[in-house]
Amino acid sequence: MDIKLVVFDLDGTLIGAKRPFREIKDELKSKLVEMGIPKDTIGELTPMYEGLLELSKRTGRPFEELYSILVELEAERMEESYPFPGARDVLEFLKKKGIKLALMTRSSRKAAVKALKMHSLEDYFDIVLTRDDVPSKELKPRAEHLRRILEEAGVPPEKTVVVGDHGYDILPARELGALSVLVSGHQAGRMSFQVKAEADFEVENLAQLKELFERLLSTYVVVPAYNEEKTIGSVLEELLRYFKRDEIIVINDGSRDRTEEIARSHGVHVLTHLVNRGLGGALGTGFAYAVRKNAKLVLTFDADGQHLISDALRVMKPVAEGKADFAVGSRLKGDTSQMPFIKKFGNFVLDAVTALFARRYVSDSQSGLRCFSGECLRRIRITCDRYAVSSEIIIEASKAGCRIVEVPIKAVYTEYSMRKGTNVLEGVKIALNLLFDKLR
């Protein structure tokens, strides 16, 4: 994937400390009471920084006076801080890949700099933007905190990954369109409250985070294309938002129109069949190329505009996280409002035939949106040239012991895409081909 910037949270993501934030909050409240502010007036102070801003307005006490107490408590807490296992490894890995690194933290600058220097992490970061470096109205979870980092780095959101342990880290990424990773297994350093927000990817620890980045940075997209001059340009533009040009493999399967010309004009890698070999032949060529490149993840994406890039990222998720070897985007498990009945019925028949040979039922065996781990793909042998390859892939993956999951996706149909793909007659041919091939 085309990742140019990774933005890390600090506390709870890269480092932890023995004293939880609830203890810091209790100490802060005690010191405020010592200053003569009644408990009832202090309230919950959740979050603490915003709570102090509100308390200053209600009491007329200077905010700087109240805030200085919190800063000192945070700095003291950092004296007992420690980096989580794998923190330096993942930062070193990303730095060697030439990726810019930034820190986006709600900690004070004094506490953040202290922790970075204590653990020799400061040299990894190109940008450090703390709570003190942005106006209160721009502090995360507001998107302005992240936007300032993107502007300073000169990197668009689609080329950025935000890594954090809390919903406050995920929300600005989602608002601006950056990818996000939630580190869910760290308890030390976690904020005293939770905000639910779904990240694009989730890992338990920093060792898994490094493995996730290794897979994402070695992902190839296989795009089989036959006479797709009307849609191939817009499909590639969508893919290029998140993937590098040399990671996108268009297999021009004997097209007689401008498919090859348009694909090459986008700078992606184009492999051309002199004659039309069918979907199976195109995928076989693309898979062989990706395997030679030692791809860790391989995504297939149709060229007719039937898939959404957001769905592609969802299909990648379980394989990128190491929780599956093969993910199939299922239109039957998602929004089927645009899917014609004849397509649903045809898919159901083919799913049943596929399940007979695979001994595993997949609700959308004919889906063109799939993601494989490199290891699983190496164990799949393709012999079918035409549309029967979609069923064959599931049969082969099942026999090879690949962990298969289904991910709901939206069925997107246009008048153009309705003319492509399988129809009833093609479905009968697929079923017969599978029957004859597997009974030989």
SENUDO-311073 format. One line per 2 residues: number of its first residue (from 0); their letters; for each residue x, y, z negated of C-alpha. Coordinates in nm, 3 decimals. Example, Ala and Ser with C-alpha at 12.3 -4.5 7.8 and 13.67 -1.06 7.14 Angstrom:
<nodes>
0 = AS = 1.230 -0.450 -0.780 | 1.367 -0.106 -0.714
</nodes>
This chain:
<nodes>
0 = MD = 0.000 0.000 0.000 | 0.107 0.356 0.058
2 = IK = 0.171 0.459 -0.303 | 0.378 0.776 -0.333
4 = LV = 0.300 0.883 -0.690 | 0.218 0.699 -1.013
6 = VF = 0.078 0.908 -1.300 | 0.114 0.753 -1.646
8 = DL = -0.058 0.825 -1.972 | 0.184 0.815 -2.267
10 = DG = 0.029 0.711 -2.600 | -0.135 0.370 -2.579
12 = TL = 0.001 0.309 -2.230 | 0.380 0.337 -2.244
14 = IG = 0.435 0.377 -2.617 | 0.262 0.289 -2.942
16 = AK = 0.304 0.386 -3.306 | 0.234 0.220 -3.639
18 = RP = -0.007 0.490 -3.756 | -0.339 0.481 -3.569
20 = FR = -0.509 0.803 -3.463 | -0.790 0.755 -3.714
22 = EI = -0.530 0.801 -3.991 | -0.401 1.115 -3.822
24 = KD = -0.758 1.242 -3.805 | -0.814 1.170 -4.177
26 = EL = -0.490 1.353 -4.268 | -0.590 1.647 -4.049
28 = KS = -0.928 1.669 -4.222 | -0.761 1.656 -4.566
30 = KL = -0.526 1.941 -4.478 | -0.815 2.147 -4.344
32 = VE = -1.003 2.093 -4.671 | -0.690 2.208 -4.860
34 = MG = -0.710 2.527 -4.653 | -1.055 2.585 -4.797
36 = IP = -1.270 2.465 -4.508 | -1.569 2.258 -4.634
38 = KD = -1.598 1.895 -4.520 | -1.942 1.955 -4.376
40 = TI = -1.806 2.239 -4.166 | -1.513 2.030 -4.036
42 = GE = -1.736 1.754 -3.898 | -1.605 1.453 -3.706
44 = LT = -1.330 1.624 -3.500 | -1.377 1.383 -3.211
46 = PM = -1.175 1.445 -3.005 | -0.942 1.626 -3.244
48 = YE = -0.814 1.898 -3.009 | -1.158 2.002 -2.885
50 = GL = -1.288 1.966 -3.241 | -1.032 2.220 -3.363
52 = LE = -1.128 2.462 -3.085 | -1.491 2.443 -3.194
54 = LS = -1.396 2.468 -3.563 | -1.197 2.784 -3.491
56 = KR = -1.503 2.943 -3.328 | -1.732 2.845 -3.617
58 = TG = -1.500 2.959 -3.899 | -1.319 3.252 -3.738
60 = RP = -0.985 3.091 -3.836 | -0.711 3.141 -3.576
62 = FE = -0.691 2.836 -3.351 | -0.310 2.842 -3.358
64 = EL = -0.319 2.806 -3.737 | -0.543 2.497 -3.720
66 = YS = -0.370 2.351 -3.416 | -0.019 2.372 -3.564
68 = IL = -0.126 2.117 -3.827 | -0.225 1.865 -3.558
70 = VE = 0.099 1.921 -3.365 | 0.311 1.849 -3.673
72 = LE = 0.112 1.536 -3.757 | 0.154 1.408 -3.400
74 = AE = 0.528 1.480 -3.403 | 0.569 1.299 -3.736
76 = RM = 0.379 1.002 -3.602 | 0.618 0.978 -3.307
78 = EE = 0.908 0.914 -3.546 | 0.770 0.562 -3.586
80 = SY = 0.680 0.516 -3.219 | 0.814 0.243 -2.993
82 = PF = 0.793 0.163 -2.621 | 0.566 -0.125 -2.530
84 = PG = 0.743 -0.432 -2.386 | 0.803 -0.385 -2.014
86 = AR = 0.775 -0.004 -2.016 | 1.126 0.059 -1.892
88 = DV = 1.106 -0.232 -1.645 | 0.798 -0.099 -1.466
90 = LE = 0.933 0.258 -1.457 | 1.266 0.134 -1.322
92 = FL = 1.092 -0.078 -1.057 | 0.878 0.211 -0.932
94 = KK = 1.170 0.454 -0.932 | 1.380 0.216 -0.722
96 = KG = 1.094 0.199 -0.473 | 1.123 0.575 -0.426
98 = IK = 0.789 0.647 -0.590 | 0.746 0.972 -0.781
100 = LA = 0.649 0.938 -1.146 | 0.448 1.182 -1.356
102 = LM = 0.318 1.194 -1.712 | -0.034 1.322 -1.785
104 = TR = -0.092 1.325 -2.159 | -0.326 1.476 -2.417
106 = SS = -0.037 1.473 -2.665 | 0.126 1.803 -2.753
108 = RK = 0.446 1.888 -2.568 | 0.643 1.864 -2.891
110 = AA = 0.523 1.509 -2.960 | 0.552 1.392 -2.599
112 = VK = 0.906 1.523 -2.545 | 1.013 1.380 -2.880
114 = AL = 0.889 1.033 -2.784 | 1.040 1.044 -2.435
116 = KM = 1.382 1.143 -2.571 | 1.370 0.892 -2.858
118 = HS = 1.314 0.605 -2.615 | 1.530 0.739 -2.327
120 = LE = 1.233 0.762 -2.089 | 1.248 1.131 -1.997
122 = DY = 1.470 1.087 -1.688 | 1.216 0.865 -1.515
124 = FD = 0.956 1.141 -1.478 | 0.952 1.406 -1.209
126 = IV = 0.659 1.587 -1.374 | 0.544 1.601 -1.737
128 = LT = 0.216 1.781 -1.799 | 0.106 1.778 -2.162
130 = RD = -0.192 1.917 -2.350 | -0.006 2.243 -2.405
132 = DV = 0.065 2.293 -2.034 | -0.296 2.327 -1.916
134 = PS = -0.589 2.542 -2.032 | -0.824 2.357 -2.266
136 = KE = -1.098 2.362 -2.003 | -0.866 2.169 -1.764
138 = LK = -0.742 1.901 -2.004 | -0.819 1.542 -1.906
140 = PR = -1.071 1.385 -1.872 | -1.131 1.689 -1.652
142 = AE = -0.990 1.644 -1.304 | -0.797 1.974 -1.310
144 = HL = -0.522 1.818 -1.526 | -0.454 1.557 -1.259
146 = RR = -0.507 1.803 -0.974 | -0.222 2.020 -1.105
148 = IL = 0.011 1.718 -1.097 | -0.093 1.626 -0.743
150 = EE = -0.035 1.981 -0.623 | 0.309 2.000 -0.784
152 = AG = 0.407 1.659 -0.643 | 0.262 1.739 -0.301
154 = VP = 0.087 1.402 -0.287 | -0.280 1.343 -0.188
156 = PE = -0.503 1.149 -0.432 | -0.534 0.845 -0.201
158 = KT = -0.156 0.794 -0.228 | -0.166 0.817 -0.608
160 = VV = -0.222 0.560 -0.884 | -0.318 0.672 -1.236
162 = VG = -0.226 0.430 -1.518 | -0.381 0.461 -1.863
164 = DH = -0.542 0.278 -2.153 | -0.856 0.489 -2.191
166 = GY = -1.156 0.614 -1.995 | -1.011 0.965 -2.025
168 = DI = -0.731 0.849 -1.791 | -0.963 0.683 -1.541
170 = LP = -1.227 0.958 -1.505 | -1.006 1.224 -1.340
172 = AR = -0.864 0.964 -1.101 | -1.212 0.856 -0.999
174 = EL = -1.330 1.215 -0.951 | -1.041 1.304 -0.720
176 = GA = -1.026 0.971 -0.532 | -0.700 0.839 -0.673
178 = LS = -0.659 0.471 -0.756 | -0.653 0.376 -1.123
180 = VL = -0.522 0.097 -1.345 | -0.647 0.029 -1.698
182 = VS = -0.400 -0.131 -1.941 | -0.645 -0.305 -2.172
184 = GH = -0.432 -0.507 -2.413 | -0.253 -0.231 -2.608
186 = QA = -0.406 -0.146 -2.944 | -0.138 0.079 -3.097
188 = GR = -0.164 0.437 -2.974 | -0.522 0.397 -2.855
190 = MS = -0.748 0.697 -2.915 | -0.997 0.674 -3.203
192 = FQ = -1.296 0.659 -2.966 | -1.373 0.490 -2.636
194 = VK = -1.523 0.611 -2.308 | -1.644 0.353 -2.059
196 = AE = -1.499 0.395 -1.711 | -1.431 0.127 -1.451
198 = AD = -1.078 0.127 -1.309 | -0.982 -0.006 -0.966
200 = FE = -0.749 -0.258 -1.132 | -0.705 -0.388 -1.486
202 = VE = -0.409 -0.556 -1.660 | -0.343 -0.656 -2.019
204 = NL = 0.016 -0.534 -2.052 | 0.306 -0.369 -1.873
206 = AQ = 0.457 -0.697 -1.754 | 0.133 -0.761 -1.567
208 = LK = 0.136 -0.399 -1.446 | 0.474 -0.455 -1.281
210 = EL = 0.342 -0.771 -1.114 | 0.038 -0.576 -0.994
212 = FE = 0.258 -0.311 -0.834 | 0.477 -0.579 -0.675
214 = RL = 0.167 -0.723 -0.506 | 0.018 -0.388 -0.404
216 = LS = 0.347 -0.272 -0.254 | 0.367 -0.592 -0.046
218 = TY = 0.014 -0.591 0.100 | -0.058 -0.638 0.470
220 = VV = -0.389 -0.577 0.648 | -0.481 -0.802 0.942
222 = VP = -0.728 -0.642 1.185 | -0.845 -0.872 1.467
224 = AY = -0.974 -0.663 1.758 | -1.138 -0.752 2.090
226 = NE = -1.273 -0.466 2.302 | -1.317 -0.234 2.004
228 = EK = -1.224 0.101 2.161 | -1.538 0.264 2.014
230 = TI = -1.452 0.188 1.652 | -1.085 0.093 1.617
232 = GS = -0.971 0.455 1.575 | -1.204 0.537 1.286
234 = VL = -1.135 0.199 1.120 | -0.759 0.263 1.128
236 = EE = -0.801 0.616 0.995 | -0.986 0.473 0.694
238 = LL = -0.720 0.208 0.634 | -0.439 0.463 0.665
240 = RY = -0.579 0.651 0.366 | -0.441 0.375 0.143
242 = FK = -0.205 0.160 0.354 | 0.122 0.227 0.534
244 = RD = 0.129 0.217 0.911 | 0.371 -0.075 0.923
246 = EI = 0.150 -0.272 0.680 | -0.148 -0.266 0.918
248 = IV = -0.140 -0.539 1.184 | -0.385 -0.502 1.471
250 = IN = -0.415 -0.817 1.682 | -0.531 -0.699 2.022
252 = DG = -0.694 -1.022 2.135 | -0.684 -0.981 2.515
254 = SR = -0.895 -0.664 2.515 | -0.986 -0.520 2.853
256 = DR = -1.057 -0.169 2.723 | -0.845 0.094 2.540
258 = TE = -0.823 -0.096 2.208 | -0.447 -0.147 2.232
260 = EI = -0.379 0.211 2.343 | -0.582 0.361 2.059
262 = AR = -0.429 0.131 1.799 | -0.075 0.215 1.910
264 = SH = -0.154 0.587 1.901 | -0.213 0.548 1.526
266 = GV = 0.138 0.412 1.475 | 0.028 0.077 1.332
268 = HV = 0.184 -0.256 1.425 | 0.007 -0.405 1.730
270 = LT = 0.038 -0.767 1.843 | -0.122 -0.842 2.179
272 = HL = -0.261 -1.166 2.323 | -0.250 -1.165 2.701
274 = VN = -0.576 -1.362 2.705 | -0.865 -1.367 2.462
276 = RG = -0.806 -1.649 2.210 | -1.096 -1.576 1.978
278 = LG = -1.116 -1.480 1.612 | -0.926 -1.788 1.496
280 = GA = -0.640 -1.725 1.734 | -0.621 -1.358 1.633
282 = LG = -0.621 -1.434 1.261 | -0.363 -1.708 1.309
284 = TG = -0.128 -1.462 1.478 | -0.181 -1.200 1.210
286 = FA = -0.135 -1.448 0.926 | 0.186 -1.584 1.076
288 = YA = 0.327 -1.230 1.100 | 0.232 -1.147 0.739
290 = VR = 0.385 -1.472 0.613 | 0.711 -1.394 0.796
292 = KN = 0.710 -1.057 0.620 | 0.679 -1.238 0.282
294 = AK = 0.352 -1.061 0.209 | 0.225 -1.102 -0.147
296 = LV = -0.129 -0.994 -0.052 | -0.304 -1.019 0.284
298 = LT = -0.634 -0.844 0.354 | -0.850 -0.912 0.660
300 = FD = -1.063 -0.623 0.787 | -1.295 -0.625 1.088
302 = AD = -1.238 -0.370 1.365 | -1.606 -0.300 1.437
304 = GQ = -1.668 -0.060 1.147 | -1.867 -0.313 0.945
306 = HL = -1.656 -0.281 0.628 | -1.609 0.000 0.374
308 = IS = -1.260 0.077 0.246 | -1.404 0.097 -0.107
310 = DA = -1.527 -0.262 -0.068 | -1.183 -0.368 0.056
312 = LR = -1.025 -0.237 -0.263 | -1.280 -0.430 -0.470
314 = VM = -1.208 -0.751 -0.279 | -0.836 -0.701 -0.339
316 = KP = -0.883 -0.652 -0.713 | -0.898 -1.013 -0.846
318 = VA = -0.611 -1.129 -0.623 | -0.394 -0.825 -0.696
320 = EG = -0.450 -0.882 -1.068 | -0.339 -1.245 -1.034
322 = KA = -0.682 -1.378 -1.140 | -0.760 -1.542 -0.804
324 = DF = -0.579 -1.669 -0.494 | -0.852 -1.598 -0.241
326 = AV = -1.137 -1.346 -0.261 | -1.428 -1.332 -0.017
328 = GS = -1.639 -1.019 0.021 | -1.997 -1.143 -0.001
330 = RL = -2.267 -0.940 0.171 | -2.526 -1.179 0.028
332 = KG = -2.424 -1.089 -0.330 | -2.425 -0.717 -0.259
334 = DT = -2.666 -0.471 -0.097 | -2.833 -0.662 0.188
336 = SQ = -3.084 -0.390 0.279 | -2.921 -0.339 0.621
338 = MP = -2.869 -0.710 0.692 | -3.125 -0.849 0.942
340 = FI = -3.315 -1.163 0.840 | -3.172 -1.364 1.131
342 = KK = -2.819 -1.285 1.006 | -2.911 -1.391 0.653
344 = FG = -3.065 -1.716 0.776 | -2.774 -1.795 1.008
346 = NF = -2.526 -1.730 0.729 | -2.720 -1.955 0.494
348 = VL = -2.702 -2.247 0.741 | -2.330 -2.196 0.801
350 = DA = -2.267 -2.160 0.428 | -2.433 -2.497 0.372
352 = VT = -2.229 -2.664 0.648 | -1.911 -2.508 0.513
354 = AL = -1.990 -2.623 0.160 | -2.038 -2.979 0.286
356 = FA = -1.675 -2.995 0.396 | -1.520 -2.758 0.140
358 = RR = -1.704 -2.911 -0.157 | -1.737 -2.554 -0.270
360 = YV = -2.030 -2.321 -0.197 | -1.945 -1.967 -0.084
362 = SD = -2.246 -1.741 -0.033 | -2.099 -1.555 0.268
364 = SQ = -1.862 -1.792 0.443 | -1.864 -1.581 0.761
366 = SG = -1.750 -1.258 0.595 | -1.459 -1.087 0.767
368 = LR = -1.349 -0.905 0.452 | -1.113 -1.132 0.260
370 = CF = -0.799 -1.111 0.050 | -0.538 -1.385 0.006
372 = SG = -0.235 -1.421 -0.213 | 0.076 -1.498 -0.007
374 = EC = 0.106 -1.837 -0.177 | -0.250 -1.937 -0.087
376 = LR = -0.217 -1.818 0.272 | 0.092 -2.033 0.323
378 = RI = -0.114 -2.340 0.234 | -0.387 -2.271 0.492
380 = RI = -0.361 -2.438 0.834 | -0.573 -2.286 1.111
382 = TC = -0.675 -2.503 1.408 | -1.002 -2.334 1.520
384 = DR = -0.966 -2.059 1.778 | -1.315 -1.912 1.764
386 = YA = -1.561 -1.806 1.492 | -1.547 -2.145 1.320
388 = VS = -1.222 -2.020 1.166 | -1.418 -1.838 0.893
390 = SE = -1.555 -2.168 0.764 | -1.224 -2.344 0.825
392 = II = -1.038 -2.093 0.605 | -1.269 -2.168 0.311
394 = IE = -1.238 -2.542 0.365 | -0.859 -2.520 0.384
396 = AS = -0.831 -2.290 0.082 | -1.052 -2.520 -0.123
398 = KA = -0.854 -2.829 -0.028 | -0.530 -2.647 -0.108
400 = GC = -0.650 -2.578 -0.461 | -0.665 -2.199 -0.420
402 = RI = -0.871 -2.021 -0.686 | -1.165 -1.876 -0.488
404 = VE = -1.387 -1.591 -0.605 | -1.663 -1.390 -0.439
406 = VP = -1.691 -1.012 -0.465 | -2.020 -0.832 -0.380
408 = IK = -1.987 -0.591 -0.087 | -2.233 -0.381 0.114
410 = AV = -2.360 -0.513 0.445 | -2.308 -0.227 0.694
412 = YT = -2.474 -0.272 1.030 | -2.493 -0.038 1.327
414 = EY = -2.642 -0.101 1.670 | -2.286 -0.155 1.790
416 = SM = -2.178 -0.401 1.519 | -2.504 -0.595 1.553
418 = RK = -2.390 -0.704 1.899 | -2.065 -0.839 1.754
420 = GT = -1.998 -1.145 1.542 | -2.206 -1.460 1.518
422 = NV = -2.557 -1.514 1.648 | -2.783 -1.819 1.630
424 = LE = -2.622 -1.987 1.932 | -2.274 -1.911 1.800
426 = GV = -2.380 -2.050 1.464 | -2.482 -2.380 1.621
428 = KI = -2.148 -2.398 1.802 | -1.962 -2.331 1.477
430 = AL = -2.151 -2.604 1.295 | -2.085 -2.855 1.576
432 = NL = -1.718 -2.759 1.603 | -1.669 -2.805 1.232
434 = LF = -1.850 -3.138 1.239 | -1.644 -3.276 1.527
436 = DK = -1.316 -3.131 1.399 | -1.348 -3.255 1.041
438 = LR = -1.481 -3.600 1.135 | -1.197 -3.672 1.373
</nodes>
